[in-house]
Amino acid sequence: MTKRKKDTSEYELPDIQKNALDNWITLNILPQKISNKNYTSYALKLLFEQTPDGFFITNKQFKEAMIRCDFSPVNKNKLNWDFRVSLRSPELK
């Protein structure tokens, strides 16, 4: 009997990268009540990639990470999601 490979997307991040991305979001992005259209999922993804410990991720991977970190998108129908992030977030200063 052969073992079947776990069914995962070819774009799914390894756990170590998921944890690193989630930790970065948790430490650097603060929530607020109103949406911030200046920092879409794509803009935030680029900020993460440019950090010393950052690495390439897709926009979809970043959006999934934001959801894991309890950020809800303003409009899921847009390509680049707006989130309710504070301009006082450490990474946005």
Salt bridges, closest charged atoms under 4 A:
GLU12 OE2 - LYS18 NZ 3.20
ASP22 OD1 - ARG68 NH2 2.86
GLU49 OE2 - LYS45 NZ 2.54
GLU64 OE2 - LYS60 NZ 2.97
ASP82 OD2 - LYS37 NZ 3.91
ASP82 OD2 - LYS78 NZ 2.90
